[in-house]
Amino acid sequence: MVPRPFKVKEIIRESHDTVTLDLQPEKPEKEPGFAPGQFNMLYTFGVGEVPISISGSSSGADSYLHTIRDVGKVTHALASLKRGQKVGLRGPFGNAWPIEQAKSRDVVIMAGGIGLAPLRPALYALLSQRDQYGNISLLYGSRTREDLLFHHEFETWKGKYGVQVKVSVDTADRDWKGNVGVVTTLIHRVSFDPSNCIAMICGPEIMMRFSAMELVQAGLEEDKIYMTMERNMKCAVGFCGHCQFGPAFICKDGPVFSYDRIKPFISTREI
Amino acid sequence: MNKPGVIDREGLNRLIQTLIGRGYQVVGPTVRDEAIVYDNVFSIEDLPAGWTDEQEGGTYRLKKRSDDALFGYTLGPHSWKRFLHPPERRLWQAQKDSLDFDIVPEQPDNTKYAFLGMRSCELHAIAIQDKVFIQSPHTDLHYQSLRQNALFVAVNCGQAGNTCFCVSMQTGPKVEAGYDLVLTEILDDSHHSFLIEAGSEAGKNILEEVKAGPAGAGEIKKAEEIVTNTAKQMGRAMETGNIKELLYENLEHPAWGEIAERCLSCANCTMVCPTCFCSTVEDVTDVAGDHAERWQKWDSCFTMDFSSIHGGAVRNSTQSRYRQWMTHKLASWQDQFDTSGCVGCGRCITWCPVGIDLTREVAVIRESTTCQEENFSGSEAQNENS
């Protein structure tokens, strides 16, 4: 329940409102490591604490990358940190994307906006054993081209690893040569075998719901579709009750859930 | 565990003194602000002698009894959770030092509580909170410390209240497990005594020091009759068969909207509930901005803030919040902790300002679904006839 001291080692500006912080433990103790999909609770002095997913690691087990969009009081304080400043960190918490289960299958990753952040370590894990997986697709929806995250990595993912990367934006100016529209329209533009495929989705709840429905339409079984849920979170260890989503505590039973498990709840309003 | 003994009022006083002598902070029922509340007890003089209570949906009133019974009432607004899982507690402090800050965690509370006058439903409620705070992947060290140090002196209920339904929830009224000592208050024209039994080694050890007299067969029988009689007086009942499926299948039932027209979203039910465990944290800073503290405070699923995420609250409507509370208590609690979250104490009914009664609301949903099924089979029958 008590944050551990971490230092901001590096700050990477990702877009006009988003930064990635590279956090390292102040005391060089062995960190527990993390699984793709897990999150940490980040605390800034005198402001507060928020759950932020882990978007990667710069040096194996003893550093966490956190990609943070400046939208609230605490995320603003986090996004305003300078190199060398201290943050409190609790975690990692939660379960992981089905990396093992996806072996010898095609993988479709669907992300909306900042939702690409928790999916990036999953993609890294897949690419680190590229030959173990079939077709890998990344379908990424963003508000505008200025909001696209990690776009400097797209070419590597495409060229070196053969990932089918498709991007769509909600609104675009005349210079934009790519797709415009919701991310679900990209599903039919990549090839995968729906009978032997795992999908991983992260984005706004409505985007995940429609993506799952489209994937089912395309032939995927409900238990092969995974998504991460978001609810208010205070303790991250199952005590505070805030993150309940139907029968699940998102902090300890999630944040990654298979669609078949949460379908009755994700399609009910105000759960 | 061992043979029951008998003590009189003086013996009960000796029990309190023995507990104090052994370093326990004795907490028990007292009268304050026209209600039975749990507070420090130093002798039997502090106990609510000759008081009883009248309870109904939205109603609680203390009344004088015709005798000097010390446990002649049911439950007040307090539950023991306010001691094991306090309404507010500091988790840690942080001190700023130029650009840096250091965090100092709060040490677990080592208070030795002896709870006097616990009812069967309350012991069940604590067993349920144990599952949340101790028997889960993470442990709340503060709760665990208090819980391990605590001694439980229970009382078999001599009467049931109008809002009680522990029989339906299989949580009472007879105290059967999880206690160190259990009392049954026996009152007749000439005698006022307590049958006392130990339920643990610690209880047995204390009982030896209290020097209880041996219980006669008559007293044991009488005590048994008292609690059997209480079981027959339950003011409410809840049909629990398939309750999880019933609620999960009726997340969109019109009853939720109808309840919301009465529900004030005031959170009283969650505050008085002995199993509701939700909390929030508040980060506070001093005026100079050099000292910060994190406080854990009871929270309620009835507040707007409870479900707020970036973009707004998930549960904006009162009906969604009441649905969350009741489906959690009676349905999803079973998935999460393998037990119901309700012990049938009836506090949420008594202390609801508008008297919303969850036993009634469950019955409304149950009856409507049974009606639908009957109508359906009825129309089928008609079709066959035609």
Contacts between the chains, C-beta under 8 A, distances in Angstrom:
chain1	res1	chain2	res2	distance
A	1	B	91	5.8
A	1	B	92	7.7
A	1	B	105	7.8
A	1	B	140	7.9
A	2	B	91	7.2
A	2	B	92	5.2
A	2	B	103	6.0
A	2	B	105	4.3
A	3	B	103	5.9
A	5	B	102	7.7
A	5	B	103	7.2
A	45	B	94	6.2
A	45	B	96	6.1
A	45	B	101	4.5
A	45	B	292	6.0
A	46	B	94	7.8
A	46	B	96	7.5
A	46	B	283	7.1
A	46	B	285	4.2
A	46	B	289	6.0
A	46	B	292	4.6
A	47	B	283	7.1
A	48	B	283	4.8
A	49	B	281	7.4
A	49	B	283	7.0
A	49	B	294	7.9
A	71	B	310	5.6
A	72	B	310	6.1
A	84	B	99	7.5
A	85	B	99	6.2
A	86	B	99	7.3
A	86	B	100	5.2
A	86	B	101	6.2
A	88	B	94	7.7
A	88	B	103	6.2
A	230	B	309	5.9
A	231	B	307	6.9
A	231	B	309	6.4
A	231	B	314	6.6
A	232	B	306	6.7
A	232	B	307	5.6
A	232	B	308	5.7
A	232	B	309	5.4
A	232	B	314	7.5
A	234	B	279	7.3
A	234	B	280	5.5
A	234	B	281	5.3
A	235	B	279	7.4
A	235	B	281	7.3
A	237	B	137	7.4
A	237	B	138	3.9
A	238	B	132	7.5
A	238	B	136	5.6
A	238	B	137	6.8
A	238	B	138	6.3
A	239	B	132	6.8
A	239	B	133	6.5
A	239	B	138	7.2
A	239	B	140	5.8
A	239	B	277	7.0
A	239	B	279	6.8
A	240	B	278	6.1
A	240	B	279	5.0
A	240	B	280	6.5
A	240	B	281	7.5
A	240	B	299	7.2
A	241	B	277	6.3
A	241	B	278	3.3
A	241	B	279	7.3
A	241	B	299	7.4
A	241	B	301	7.1
A	242	B	278	6.9
A	242	B	280	7.2
A	242	B	299	7.4
A	242	B	306	6.2
A	242	B	307	7.3
A	244	B	324	7.4
A	244	B	328	6.5
A	244	B	332	7.1
A	246	B	332	6.1
A	247	B	331	7.7
A	247	B	332	4.1
A	247	B	335	3.6
A	247	B	336	6.3
A	248	B	335	8.0
A	249	B	336	6.9
A	252	B	136	7.7
A	252	B	137	5.9
A	252	B	138	7.7
A	264	B	248	7.1
A	264	B	251	7.6
A	268	B	251	5.1
A	268	B	252	6.9
A	269	B	320	7.4
A	270	B	314	6.2
A	270	B	315	5.0
A	270	B	316	6.6
A	270	B	317	6.1
A	270	B	320	3.5
A	270	B	323	8.0
A	271	B	251	7.4
A	271	B	314	7.4
A	271	B	320	7.6
A	271	B	324	7.7
